[in-house]
Amino acid sequence: MKNFYVIEGEHTNPNEFETILKNTEKKHGPFEEQEATQIAKGLIQKNIDDFYHRAWVVGSANLAK
């Protein structure tokens, strides 16, 4: 089932998902979990020089939180 999303953006603390800057947030999906993981890895590699950029795989049940 396609119920995983990739959320990417700039963060004030790149180790915590909750610190994402809302004006930089982009949501991709829905995907299967494995496909979402691959897309997140690609986005991370694409933005490797930006310390504050992260991409996270999030289940659809956790999007509203």
C-alpha positions in Angstrom: 0.0 0.0 0.0 1.2 3.5 -0.8 1.0 5.2 2.5 4.5 6.7 3.0 5.6 10.2 2.2 9.0 11.9 2.0 9.2 15.3 3.7 12.2 17.5 3.0 13.3 20.9 4.0 15.6 23.1 6.0 15.8 22.6 9.8 17.0 24.7 12.7 18.2 21.4 14.3 18.8 18.9 11.5 18.6 15.9 13.9 14.9 16.7 14.9 12.0 16.4 12.4 9.9 18.9 14.4 12.4 21.8 13.7 11.6 21.9 10.0 11.1 25.5 8.7 7.6 25.4 7.3 8.4 27.8 4.4 11.0 25.2 3.1 8.9 22.1 3.6 8.1 19.9 0.6 6.0 16.7 0.7 6.5 14.0 -1.9 4.2 10.9 -2.2 2.5 8.7 -1.5 4.9 5.8 -2.1 5.6 2.3 -0.9 8.0 2.3 2.0 10.9 1.1 0.0 10.4 3.6 -2.8 10.0 6.4 -0.2 13.3 5.4 1.4 15.1 5.5 -1.9 13.7 8.9 -2.8 14.7 10.2 0.7 18.3 8.9 0.2 18.5 10.6 -3.2 17.3 13.9 -1.8 19.8 13.7 1.0 22.6 12.9 -1.4 21.5 15.8 -3.7 21.7 18.2 -0.8 24.8 16.8 0.9 26.5 20.2 1.2 23.6 21.7 3.1 24.0 20.7 6.7 20.5 21.9 7.7 18.6 20.1 4.9 17.1 16.8 5.7 14.6 14.3 4.1 12.4 12.1 6.2 10.2 9.1 5.5 6.9 9.5 7.3 3.9 7.2 7.4 0.5 8.6 6.5 -0.7 8.0 10.0 2.0 10.3 11.3 1.4 13.2 8.9 -1.3 14.8 11.0 0.9 14.9 14.1 
